Amino acid sequence: MLSALEVFTTVVVGVMVGVEFSVAFFVNPILNGLPGDNGLRGRTHGARLLGAVMPVWYIGSLALSAVWAIAGWHHHGAGLVATAAALLILSVVMSILLLVPINNRVKTWTADGLPADWKQQMNRWDRFHYVRVAVIIAAFALMVAALA
């Protein structure tokens, strides 16, 4: 049973990392390269869609890793999993304090009602997101190492 939890948790976190990596290094740069406000339209839609899905995914990943760390406490790699869970806690805190406030503003924007500093807000979100991606990649790597 523990092995199934380990693999399931690693896959869930790994897919989340893949989505967030893709957003950071492919989707947003593509959207930023579109002319006019076309990229912004894509980002506002993404803010609504991913803003609804990602909280469940982040909290679910954290819960799964915590269960793995507790259930496997006396097994090989438990310290790595506990550290991964701590990094996922950090990613949730970063999300709540830094990224969600910007995301909540972005998802309400329309082409007719953009704030003057909308590009700066997008750049700020991107910088925070790069750090968050690094944190969750580290958590994922620790989980993979715990499986080895």
DSSP file with accessible surface (Angstrom, degrees, kcal/mol):
  #  RESIDUE AA STRUCTURE BP1 BP2  ACC     N-H-->O    O-->H-N    N-H-->O    O-->H-N    TCO  KAPPA ALPHA  PHI   PSI    X-CA   Y-CA   Z-CA
    1    1 A M     >        0   0  200      0, 0.0     4,-2.0     0, 0.0     5,-0.1   0.000 360.0 360.0 360.0 -41.1    0.0    0.0    0.0
    2    2 A L  H  >  +     0   0   35      1,-0.2     4,-2.7     2,-0.2     5,-0.2   0.905 360.0  54.6 -63.0 -39.1    2.8    2.4    0.8
    3    3 A S  H  > S+     0   0   82      1,-0.2     4,-2.4     2,-0.2     5,-0.2   0.900 107.1  49.9 -61.7 -41.3    4.5    1.7   -2.5
    4    4 A A  H  > S+     0   0   63      2,-0.2     4,-2.9     1,-0.2     5,-0.2   0.915 111.0  49.6 -63.8 -41.7    1.3    2.7   -4.3
    5    5 A L  H  X S+     0   0   35     -4,-2.0     4,-2.8     2,-0.2     5,-0.3   0.916 110.5  51.2 -61.9 -42.6    1.0    5.9   -2.3
    6    6 A E  H  X S+     0   0   33     -4,-2.7     4,-2.3     2,-0.2    -2,-0.2   0.939 114.4  41.9 -61.0 -48.5    4.6    6.7   -3.1
    7    7 A V  H  X S+     0   0   81     -4,-2.4     4,-2.6     2,-0.2     5,-0.2   0.935 115.5  49.4 -66.9 -46.0    4.2    6.3   -6.8
    8    8 A F  H  X S+     0   0  120     -4,-2.9     4,-2.7    -5,-0.2     5,-0.2   0.940 112.7  47.5 -59.9 -45.7    0.8    8.0   -7.0
    9    9 A T  H  X S+     0   0    0     -4,-2.8     4,-2.7    -5,-0.2     5,-0.3   0.927 111.8  50.2 -61.9 -44.2    2.1   11.0   -5.0
   10   10 A T  H  X S+     0   0   13     -4,-2.3     4,-2.7    -5,-0.3    -1,-0.2   0.903 112.1  47.5 -63.0 -40.4    5.2   11.3   -7.2
   11   11 A V  H  X S+     0   0   84     -4,-2.6     4,-2.7     2,-0.2     5,-0.3   0.938 112.1  49.4 -66.7 -45.1    3.1   11.2  -10.4
   12   12 A V  H  X S+     0   0   30     -4,-2.7     4,-2.0    -5,-0.2    -2,-0.2   0.944 116.3  42.0 -60.2 -46.6    0.7   13.8   -9.1
   13   13 A V  H  X S+     0   0    0     -4,-2.7     4,-2.8    -5,-0.2    -1,-0.2   0.915 113.4  53.8 -67.9 -39.8    3.5   16.1   -8.1
   14   14 A G  H  X S+     0   0   17     -4,-2.7     4,-2.3    -5,-0.3    -2,-0.2   0.906 109.1  47.0 -62.8 -41.2    5.4   15.4  -11.3
   15   15 A V  H  X S+     0   0   76     -4,-2.7     4,-2.5     2,-0.2    -1,-0.2   0.916 111.5  51.9 -67.4 -39.9    2.5   16.3  -13.5
   16   16 A M  H  X S+     0   0    0     -4,-2.0     4,-2.7    -5,-0.3     5,-0.2   0.934 109.5  49.8 -60.1 -44.5    1.9   19.5  -11.5
   17   17 A V  H  X S+     0   0   13     -4,-2.8     4,-3.0     1,-0.2     5,-0.2   0.923 109.7  52.2 -59.9 -42.6    5.6   20.4  -11.9
   18   18 A G  H  X S+     0   0   38     -4,-2.3     4,-2.4     2,-0.2    -2,-0.2   0.911 110.4  47.1 -61.6 -42.5    5.3   19.8  -15.7
   19   19 A V  H  X S+     0   0   43     -4,-2.5     4,-2.5     2,-0.2    -2,-0.2   0.950 115.3  44.8 -63.7 -48.0    2.2   22.0  -16.0
   20   20 A E  H  X S+     0   0    4     -4,-2.7     4,-2.4     1,-0.2    -2,-0.2   0.887 113.3  50.4 -67.2 -37.9    3.8   24.8  -14.0
   21   21 A F  H  X S+     0   0   82     -4,-3.0     4,-2.8    -5,-0.2     5,-0.3   0.928 110.9  50.2 -62.1 -44.3    7.1   24.5  -15.9
   22   22 A S  H  X>S+     0   0   45     -4,-2.4     5,-2.6    -5,-0.2     4,-2.1   0.905 110.4  49.1 -62.0 -42.8    5.3   24.6  -19.1
   23   23 A V  I  <>S+     0   0   12     -4,-2.5     5,-2.4     3,-0.2    -1,-0.2   0.942 115.8  44.0 -60.7 -46.9    3.4   27.8  -18.1
   24   24 A A  I  <5S+     0   0    1     -4,-2.4    -2,-0.2     1,-0.2    -1,-0.2   0.906 126.9  25.3 -67.1 -43.4    6.6   29.5  -17.0
   25   25 A F  I  <5S+     0   0   94     -4,-2.8    -1,-0.2    -5,-0.2    -3,-0.2   0.549 135.9  14.4-107.6  -7.1    8.9   28.6  -19.9
   26   26 A F  I  X5S+     0   0  115     -4,-2.1     4,-2.1    -5,-0.3    -3,-0.2   0.640 119.6  45.0-129.9 -57.2    6.5   28.0  -22.9
   27   27 A V  I  ><S+     0   0   60     -5,-2.6     4,-2.8     2,-0.2     5,-0.2   0.959 116.4  42.3 -64.5 -54.5    3.0   29.2  -22.5
   28   28 A N  H  ><S+     0   0   12     -5,-2.4     4,-3.1    -6,-0.3     5,-0.2   0.915 114.3  50.8 -64.5 -41.0    3.6   32.7  -21.0
   29   29 A P  H  > S+     0   0   57      0, 0.0     4,-1.2     0, 0.0    -1,-0.2   0.903 112.1  48.8 -61.2 -37.5    6.5   33.5  -23.3
   30   30 A I  H >< S+     0   0  112     -4,-2.1     3,-0.5     2,-0.2     4,-0.4   0.948 113.7  45.9 -63.8 -47.3    4.4   32.5  -26.3
   31   31 A L  H >< S+     0   0   30     -4,-2.8     3,-1.3     1,-0.2     8,-0.2   0.893 109.4  55.1 -63.0 -39.0    1.5   34.6  -25.1
   32   32 A N  H 3< S+     0   0   85     -4,-3.1    -1,-0.2     1,-0.3    -2,-0.2   0.775 103.5  57.3 -65.3 -25.0    3.8   37.5  -24.3
   33   33 A G  T << S+     0   0   66     -4,-1.2    -1,-0.3    -3,-0.5    -2,-0.2   0.550  83.3 103.8 -83.7  -7.2    5.0   37.4  -27.9
   34   34 A L  S <  S-     0   0   75     -3,-1.3     5,-0.3    -4,-0.4     6,-0.1  -0.465  80.3-101.8 -74.8 148.9    1.6   37.9  -29.4
   35   35 A P  S >  S-     0   0   94      0, 0.0     3,-1.6     0, 0.0     4,-0.3  -0.299  78.5 -14.9 -71.1 153.0    0.8   41.4  -30.8
   36   36 A G  T 3  S-     0   0   73      1,-0.2     3,-0.3     2,-0.1     4,-0.2  -0.255 123.0 -31.6  61.6-138.7   -1.3   43.9  -28.9
   37   37 A D  T 3> S+     0   0   39      1,-0.2     4,-2.0     2,-0.1    -1,-0.2   0.209 105.2 107.3-100.5  15.4   -3.3   42.6  -26.0
   38   38 A N  H <> S+     0   0   75     -3,-1.6     4,-1.6     1,-0.2    -1,-0.2   0.895  80.7  49.4 -60.7 -40.6   -3.9   39.1  -27.5
   39   39 A G  H  > S+     0   0    5     -3,-0.3     4,-2.3    -5,-0.3    -1,-0.2   0.885 107.0  55.6 -64.8 -37.8   -1.4   37.5  -25.1
   40   40 A L  H  > S+     0   0    9      1,-0.2     4,-2.7     2,-0.2     5,-0.2   0.900 103.4  55.0 -62.8 -38.2   -3.1   39.3  -22.2
   41   41 A R  H  X S+     0   0  141     -4,-2.0     4,-2.0     1,-0.2    -1,-0.2   0.918 109.2  47.8 -61.0 -41.9   -6.4   37.7  -23.2
   42   42 A G  H  X S+     0   0   26     -4,-1.6     4,-2.6     1,-0.2    -1,-0.2   0.907 111.6  50.1 -64.2 -39.5   -4.8   34.3  -23.0
   43   43 A R  H  X S+     0   0   15     -4,-2.3     4,-2.5     2,-0.2    -2,-0.2   0.886 108.9  50.8 -70.0 -36.4   -3.3   35.0  -19.6
   44   44 A T  H  X S+     0   0   11     -4,-2.7     4,-1.8     2,-0.2    -1,-0.2   0.916 112.3  47.4 -66.9 -38.8   -6.6   36.2  -18.2
   45   45 A H  H  X S+     0   0  110     -4,-2.0     4,-2.7    -5,-0.2    -2,-0.2   0.932 113.0  49.0 -65.4 -43.7   -8.3   33.0  -19.4
   46   46 A G  H  X>S+     0   0   22     -4,-2.6     4,-2.6     1,-0.2     5,-0.7   0.879 106.8  56.2 -61.7 -37.2   -5.4   31.0  -17.9
   47   47 A A  H  X5S+     0   0    6     -4,-2.5     4,-1.0     1,-0.2    -1,-0.2   0.893 111.6  43.3 -62.2 -39.0   -5.7   32.9  -14.7
   48   48 A R  H  X5S+     0   0  115     -4,-1.8     4,-0.9     3,-0.2    -2,-0.2   0.944 120.1  40.5 -71.0 -47.7   -9.3   31.9  -14.4
   49   49 A L  H >X5S+     0   0   99     -4,-2.7     4,-1.4     2,-0.2     3,-0.7   0.978 124.2  34.6 -67.2 -57.6   -8.8   28.2  -15.5
   50   50 A L  H 3X5S+     0   0   49     -4,-2.6     4,-2.9     1,-0.2    -3,-0.2   0.822 111.3  64.1 -70.5 -28.3   -5.6   27.4  -13.7
   51   51 A G  H 3<<S+     0   0   21     -4,-1.0    -1,-0.2    -5,-0.7    -2,-0.2   0.783 107.4  43.7 -63.6 -25.6   -6.6   29.6  -10.7
   52   52 A A  H << S+     0   0   70     -4,-0.9     4,-0.4    -3,-0.7    -1,-0.2   0.823 122.3  36.2 -85.0 -33.5   -9.5   27.2  -10.2
   53   53 A V  H  X S+     0   0   67     -4,-1.4     4,-1.9     2,-0.1     3,-0.5   0.886 105.6  62.6 -88.9 -43.2   -7.6   24.0  -10.6
   54   54 A M  H  X S+     0   0   13     -4,-2.9     4,-3.3     1,-0.2     5,-0.3   0.831  94.3  59.4 -64.5 -35.7   -4.2   24.7   -9.1
   55   55 A P  H  > S+     0   0   67      0, 0.0     4,-2.5     0, 0.0     5,-0.3   0.939 109.8  45.2 -58.1 -40.9   -5.2   25.3   -5.5
   56   56 A V  H  > S+     0   0  112     -3,-0.5     4,-2.8    -4,-0.4     5,-0.2   0.920 114.8  48.8 -65.0 -41.7   -6.7   21.8   -5.3
   57   57 A W  H  X S+     0   0   60     -4,-1.9     4,-2.5     2,-0.2    -1,-0.2   0.918 113.3  45.7 -65.6 -44.3   -3.6   20.4   -7.0
   58   58 A Y  H  X S+     0   0    8     -4,-3.3     4,-2.4     2,-0.2    -2,-0.2   0.947 117.4  42.8 -65.3 -48.1   -1.2   22.1   -4.7
   59   59 A I  H  X S+     0   0   89     -4,-2.5     4,-2.9    -5,-0.3    -2,-0.2   0.910 115.0  51.0 -66.0 -40.8   -3.1   21.3   -1.5
   60   60 A G  H  X S+     0   0   30     -4,-2.8     4,-2.8    -5,-0.3     5,-0.2   0.918 110.5  48.7 -62.1 -42.8   -3.7   17.7   -2.7
   61   61 A S  H  X S+     0   0    0     -4,-2.5     4,-2.4    -5,-0.2    -2,-0.2   0.913 112.6  48.5 -62.7 -42.2    0.0   17.3   -3.5
   62   62 A L  H  X S+     0   0   36     -4,-2.4     4,-2.4     2,-0.2    -2,-0.2   0.934 112.1  48.5 -63.5 -45.5    0.9   18.6   -0.1
   63   63 A A  H  X S+     0   0   52     -4,-2.9     4,-2.6     1,-0.2    -2,-0.2   0.927 112.0  49.0 -62.3 -44.8   -1.6   16.3    1.6
   64   64 A L  H  X S+     0   0   39     -4,-2.8     4,-2.6     1,-0.2    -1,-0.2   0.919 112.1  48.1 -61.7 -42.5   -0.3   13.2   -0.3
   65   65 A S  H  X S+     0   0    0     -4,-2.4     4,-2.7    -5,-0.2    -1,-0.2   0.886 111.0  51.1 -68.0 -35.3    3.3   14.0    0.5
   66   66 A A  H  X S+     0   0   36     -4,-2.4     4,-2.5     2,-0.2     5,-0.2   0.923 110.7  48.3 -66.1 -42.5    2.4   14.5    4.2
   67   67 A V  H  X S+     0   0   78     -4,-2.6     4,-3.3     2,-0.2     5,-0.3   0.925 112.4  49.7 -62.5 -42.7    0.6   11.2    4.3
   68   68 A W  H  X S+     0   0    7     -4,-2.6     4,-2.4    -5,-0.2    -2,-0.2   0.936 111.0  49.0 -60.5 -46.3    3.6    9.5    2.6
   69   69 A A  H  < S+     0   0    9     -4,-2.7    -2,-0.2     2,-0.2    -1,-0.2   0.913 117.0  41.5 -62.4 -40.3    6.0   11.1    5.1
   70   70 A I  H >< S+     0   0  135     -4,-2.5     3,-1.3     1,-0.2     4,-0.2   0.945 117.1  46.1 -72.9 -47.9    3.9   10.0    8.1
   71   71 A A  H 3< S+     0   0   59     -4,-3.3     3,-0.3     1,-0.3    -2,-0.2   0.833 121.7  38.0 -66.0 -30.7    3.1    6.5    6.8
   72   72 A G  T >< S+     0   0    3     -4,-2.4     3,-2.6    -5,-0.3    -1,-0.3   0.112  76.2 125.5-106.5  22.4    6.7    5.8    5.7
   73   73 A W  T <  S+     0   0  147     -3,-1.3    -1,-0.2     1,-0.3     5,-0.1   0.824  79.0  42.7 -54.8 -35.4    8.4    7.5    8.6
   74   74 A H  T 3  S+     0   0  177     -3,-0.3    -1,-0.3    -4,-0.2     2,-0.2   0.268 103.5  89.0 -96.1  14.0   10.4    4.4    9.5
   75   75 A H  S X  S-     0   0  111     -3,-2.6     3,-1.5     1,-0.1    -3,-0.1  -0.671  91.6 -77.3-107.2 166.1   11.2    3.6    5.9
   76   76 A H  T 3  S+     0   0  143      1,-0.2    -1,-0.1    -2,-0.2    -2,-0.1  -0.291 114.1  19.8 -58.7 134.4   14.1    4.7    3.6
   77   77 A G  T 3> S+     0   0   12     -4,-0.1     4,-2.1    -3,-0.1    -1,-0.2   0.468  77.9 128.2  88.6   2.0   13.7    8.2    2.3
   78   78 A A  H <> S+     0   0    8     -3,-1.5     4,-2.7    -6,-0.2     5,-0.2   0.884  73.8  52.8 -60.4 -37.9   11.2    9.5    4.9
   79   79 A G  H  > S+     0   0   43      1,-0.2     4,-2.3     2,-0.2    -1,-0.2   0.890 108.0  51.2 -64.6 -37.2   13.4   12.6    5.6
   80   80 A L  H  > S+     0   0   61      2,-0.2     4,-2.4     1,-0.2    -1,-0.2   0.910 111.5  47.3 -64.8 -41.3   13.5   13.4    1.9
   81   81 A V  H  X S+     0   0    0     -4,-2.1     4,-2.7     2,-0.2    -2,-0.2   0.904 110.4  51.8 -68.4 -39.7    9.8   13.2    1.6
   82   82 A A  H  X S+     0   0   32     -4,-2.7     4,-2.2     2,-0.2    -1,-0.2   0.911 111.1  48.1 -63.0 -39.5    9.3   15.3    4.8
   83   83 A T  H  X S+     0   0   74     -4,-2.3     4,-2.3     2,-0.2    -2,-0.2   0.907 110.2  52.0 -66.5 -40.1   11.6   17.9    3.2
   84   84 A A  H  X S+     0   0    0     -4,-2.4     4,-2.3     1,-0.2    -2,-0.2   0.917 108.8  50.8 -60.9 -41.8    9.7   17.7    0.0
   85   85 A A  H  X S+     0   0   10     -4,-2.7     4,-2.3     2,-0.2    -2,-0.2   0.904 108.1  52.4 -62.8 -39.7    6.5   18.3    2.0
   86   86 A A  H  X S+     0   0   54     -4,-2.2     4,-2.3     1,-0.2    -1,-0.2   0.907 109.1  49.9 -62.8 -39.4    8.1   21.4    3.6
   87   87 A L  H  X S+     0   0   42     -4,-2.3     4,-2.4     2,-0.2    -1,-0.2   0.884 108.8  51.9 -66.3 -36.9    8.9   22.7    0.2
   88   88 A L  H  X S+     0   0    1     -4,-2.3     4,-2.1     2,-0.2    -2,-0.2   0.875 107.3  52.9 -67.3 -34.7    5.4   22.2   -1.0
   89   89 A I  H  X S+     0   0   88     -4,-2.3     4,-2.7     2,-0.2    -2,-0.2   0.941 108.7  50.5 -60.6 -45.7    4.2   24.1    2.1
   90   90 A L  H  X S+     0   0   81     -4,-2.3     4,-3.0     1,-0.2    -2,-0.2   0.918 108.7  51.7 -58.2 -41.7    6.5   26.9    1.0
   91   91 A S  H  X S+     0   0    0     -4,-2.4     4,-2.2     1,-0.2    -1,-0.2   0.883 110.3  48.4 -65.6 -36.2    5.1   26.8   -2.5
   92   92 A V  H  X S+     0   0   18     -4,-2.1     4,-2.7     2,-0.2    -2,-0.2   0.929 112.5  48.0 -68.2 -43.8    1.5   27.1   -1.1
   93   93 A V  H  X S+     0   0   66     -4,-2.7     4,-2.8     1,-0.2     5,-0.3   0.934 112.2  49.7 -62.2 -44.2    2.5   30.0    1.2
   94   94 A M  H  X>S+     0   0   18     -4,-3.0     4,-2.9    -5,-0.2     5,-1.3   0.917 111.3  50.3 -58.7 -43.8    4.2   31.7   -1.8
   95   95 A S  I  <>S+     0   0   12     -4,-2.2     5,-3.5    -5,-0.2     4,-0.4   0.946 113.8  43.4 -59.2 -50.5    1.1   31.2   -3.9
   96   96 A I  I  <5S+     0   0  105     -4,-2.7    -2,-0.2     1,-0.2    -1,-0.2   0.913 123.6  34.9 -64.4 -43.8   -1.2   32.6   -1.3
   97   97 A L  I  <5S+     0   0  119     -4,-2.8    -2,-0.2    -5,-0.2    -1,-0.2   0.828 134.0  15.8 -83.2 -32.4    1.0   35.6   -0.4
   98   98 A L  I  X5S+     0   0   58     -4,-2.9     4,-0.6    -5,-0.3    -3,-0.2   0.826 127.6  31.5-112.3 -46.6    2.6   36.5   -3.7
   99   99 A L  I  ><S+     0   0    2     -5,-1.3     4,-2.9    -4,-0.4     5,-0.2   0.884 108.6  58.1 -90.6 -42.1    0.9   35.0   -6.8
  100  100 A V  H  ><S+     0   0   57     -5,-3.5     4,-3.1     1,-0.2     5,-0.2   0.903 102.4  55.1 -61.0 -42.1   -2.8   34.7   -5.9
  101  101 A P  H  > S+     0   0   46      0, 0.0     4,-1.3     0, 0.0    -1,-0.2   0.926 113.8  41.9 -58.4 -40.7   -3.3   38.4   -5.3
  102  102 A I  H  X S+     0   0    1     -4,-0.6     4,-2.7     2,-0.2     3,-0.4   0.939 114.2  52.0 -68.2 -45.4   -1.9   39.2   -8.7
  103  103 A N  H  X S+     0   0   26     -4,-2.9     4,-2.4     1,-0.2    -1,-0.2   0.889 105.6  55.3 -58.1 -40.1   -3.8   36.3  -10.3
  104  104 A N  H  < S+     0   0   73     -4,-3.1     4,-0.3     1,-0.2    -1,-0.2   0.855 111.3  44.5 -64.4 -33.5   -7.1   37.6   -8.8
  105  105 A R  H >X S+     0   0   99     -4,-1.3     3,-1.4    -3,-0.4     4,-0.5   0.928 111.5  53.2 -72.8 -44.5   -6.6   41.0  -10.3
  106  106 A V  H >< S+     0   0    4     -4,-2.7     3,-1.7     1,-0.3    -2,-0.2   0.897 101.1  59.0 -59.9 -41.7   -5.5   39.5  -13.7
  107  107 A K  T 3< S+     0   0   71     -4,-2.4    -1,-0.3     1,-0.3    -2,-0.2   0.662 105.5  50.6 -69.6  -9.1   -8.6   37.3  -14.1
  108  108 A T  T <4 S+     0   0  100     -3,-1.4    -1,-0.3    -4,-0.3    -2,-0.2   0.529  86.7 111.5 -99.3  -7.5  -10.9   40.4  -13.9
  109  109 A W    <<  -     0   0   23     -3,-1.7     2,-0.3    -4,-0.5     5,-0.1  -0.369  43.0-174.9 -71.1 144.3   -9.1   42.4  -16.5
  110  110 A T    >   -     0   0   81      3,-0.2     3,-1.1    -2,-0.1    -2,-0.1  -0.882  41.7-105.4-127.3 164.7  -10.7   43.2  -19.8
  111  111 A A  T 3  S+     0   0   44     -2,-0.3     3,-0.5     1,-0.3    -2,-0.0   0.808 122.7  49.3 -60.0 -28.6   -9.2   45.0  -22.9
  112  112 A D  T 3  S+     0   0  161      1,-0.2    -1,-0.3    -3,-0.0    -3,-0.0   0.654 114.8  43.1 -84.2 -16.7  -11.2   48.0  -21.9
  113  113 A G  S <  S+     0   0   45     -3,-1.1    -1,-0.2    -5,-0.0    -3,-0.2  -0.289  72.7 147.4-129.0  49.1  -10.2   48.1  -18.3
  114  114 A L        -     0   0   50     -3,-0.5     2,-0.1    -5,-0.1    -3,-0.0  -0.663  46.3-121.7 -84.6 139.0   -6.5   47.5  -18.0
  115  115 A P    >   -     0   0   37      0, 0.0     3,-1.5     0, 0.0     4,-0.2  -0.411  26.0-114.5 -71.1 156.5   -4.5   49.1  -15.2
  116  116 A A  T 3  S+     0   0  110      1,-0.3     3,-0.3     2,-0.1     4,-0.1   0.820 115.2  47.3 -62.2 -30.1   -1.6   51.3  -16.4
  117  117 A D  T 3> S+     0   0   75      1,-0.2     4,-2.3     2,-0.1    -1,-0.3   0.047  71.6 124.0-101.1  28.8    0.9   49.0  -14.8
  118  118 A W  H <> S+     0   0   56     -3,-1.5     4,-2.2     1,-0.2    -1,-0.2   0.876  74.0  51.1 -61.6 -36.1   -0.5   45.7  -16.2
  119  119 A K  H  > S+     0   0  125     -3,-0.3     4,-2.5     1,-0.2    -1,-0.2   0.906 109.6  50.1 -68.3 -38.9    2.8   44.7  -17.8
  120  120 A Q  H  > S+     0   0  115      2,-0.2     4,-2.5     1,-0.2    -1,-0.2   0.895 110.0  50.9 -64.6 -39.0    4.7   45.3  -14.6
  121  121 A Q  H  X S+     0   0   20     -4,-2.3     4,-2.5     2,-0.2    -2,-0.2   0.899 110.3  49.4 -65.4 -38.8    2.2   43.1  -12.7
  122  122 A M  H  X S+     0   0   10     -4,-2.2     4,-2.5    -5,-0.2    -2,-0.2   0.925 111.8  48.6 -65.1 -42.8    2.6   40.3  -15.3
  123  123 A N  H  X S+     0   0   80     -4,-2.5     4,-2.3     2,-0.2    -2,-0.2   0.894 110.9  50.7 -64.2 -38.9    6.4   40.5  -15.0
  124  124 A R  H  X S+     0   0  114     -4,-2.5     4,-2.3     2,-0.2     5,-0.2   0.928 110.3  49.1 -64.1 -45.2    6.2   40.4  -11.2
  125  125 A W  H  X S+     0   0   26     -4,-2.5     4,-2.6     1,-0.2    -2,-0.2   0.926 110.5  51.8 -59.3 -44.5    3.9   37.4  -11.4
  126  126 A D  H  X S+     0   0   10     -4,-2.5     4,-2.4     1,-0.2    -2,-0.2   0.917 108.5  50.1 -59.9 -43.9    6.3   35.7  -13.8
  127  127 A R  H  X S+     0   0  143     -4,-2.3     4,-1.6     1,-0.2    -1,-0.2   0.933 113.3  45.4 -62.5 -45.4    9.3   36.3  -11.5
  128  128 A F  H  X S+     0   0   45     -4,-2.3     4,-2.4     1,-0.2    -1,-0.2   0.896 111.4  54.2 -62.7 -38.5    7.5   34.9   -8.5
  129  129 A H  H  X S+     0   0    0     -4,-2.6     4,-2.9    -5,-0.2    -2,-0.2   0.895 103.2  55.4 -65.6 -39.0    6.3   32.0  -10.6
  130  130 A Y  H  X S+     0   0   92     -4,-2.4     4,-2.1     2,-0.2    -1,-0.2   0.923 110.1  46.6 -58.7 -42.3    9.9   31.1  -11.6
  131  131 A V  H  X S+     0   0   83     -4,-1.6     4,-2.2     2,-0.2    -2,-0.2   0.932 112.0  50.1 -65.9 -44.0   10.9   30.9   -8.0
  132  132 A R  H  X S+     0   0   16     -4,-2.4     4,-2.5     1,-0.2     5,-0.2   0.908 108.7  52.7 -62.2 -40.7    7.8   28.7   -7.2
  133  133 A V  H  X S+     0   0    3     -4,-2.9     4,-2.5     1,-0.2    -1,-0.2   0.924 108.1  51.1 -61.1 -42.3    8.6   26.4  -10.1
  134  134 A A  H  X S+     0   0   60     -4,-2.1     4,-2.1    -5,-0.2    -1,-0.2   0.914 110.0  50.7 -61.1 -40.0   12.2   26.0   -8.7
  135  135 A V  H  X S+     0   0   19     -4,-2.2     4,-2.1     1,-0.2    -2,-0.2   0.929 112.6  44.1 -64.6 -46.1   10.7   25.1   -5.3
  136  136 A I  H  X S+     0   0    0     -4,-2.5     4,-2.6     2,-0.2    -1,-0.2   0.840 110.3  55.5 -74.3 -28.1    8.3   22.5   -6.6
  137  137 A I  H  X S+     0   0   65     -4,-2.5     4,-2.8    -5,-0.2    -1,-0.2   0.924 108.4  49.5 -64.4 -42.0   11.0   21.0   -8.9
  138  138 A A  H  X S+     0   0   42     -4,-2.1     4,-2.2    -5,-0.2    -2,-0.2   0.922 110.7  49.8 -62.1 -41.8   13.2   20.6   -5.8
  139  139 A A  H  X S+     0   0    0     -4,-2.1     4,-2.0     2,-0.2    -2,-0.2   0.933 112.1  48.1 -61.3 -44.6   10.3   18.9   -4.0
  140  140 A F  H  X S+     0   0   62     -4,-2.6     4,-2.5     1,-0.2    -2,-0.2   0.922 109.5  52.3 -62.5 -44.2    9.7   16.6   -6.9
  141  141 A A  H  X S+     0   0   56     -4,-2.8     4,-2.6     1,-0.2    -1,-0.2   0.898 108.4  51.4 -61.1 -39.4   13.4   15.7   -7.1
  142  142 A L  H  X S+     0   0   40     -4,-2.2     4,-2.2     2,-0.2    -1,-0.2   0.899 109.3  50.4 -65.2 -37.7   13.4   14.8   -3.4
  143  143 A M  H  X S+     0   0    0     -4,-2.0     4,-1.4     2,-0.2    -2,-0.2   0.921 110.9  48.5 -65.8 -42.5   10.4   12.5   -3.9
  144  144 A V  H  X S+     0   0   66     -4,-2.5     4,-1.0     1,-0.2     3,-0.4   0.925 111.2  50.8 -62.8 -42.8   12.1   10.8   -6.8
  145  145 A A  H >< S+     0   0   45     -4,-2.6     3,-0.5     1,-0.2    -1,-0.2   0.881 105.8  56.0 -62.6 -36.1   15.3   10.4   -4.7
  146  146 A A  H 3< S+     0   0    6     -4,-2.2    -1,-0.2     1,-0.2    -2,-0.2   0.814 104.9  53.1 -66.4 -29.0   13.2    8.9   -1.9
  147  147 A L  H 3<        0   0   70     -4,-1.4    -1,-0.2    -3,-0.4    -2,-0.2   0.755 360.0 360.0 -74.6 -24.4   11.9    6.3   -4.3
  148  148 A A    <<        0   0   96     -4,-1.0    -3,-0.0    -3,-0.5     0, 0.0  -0.323 360.0 360.0 -78.3 360.0   15.4    5.3   -5.3
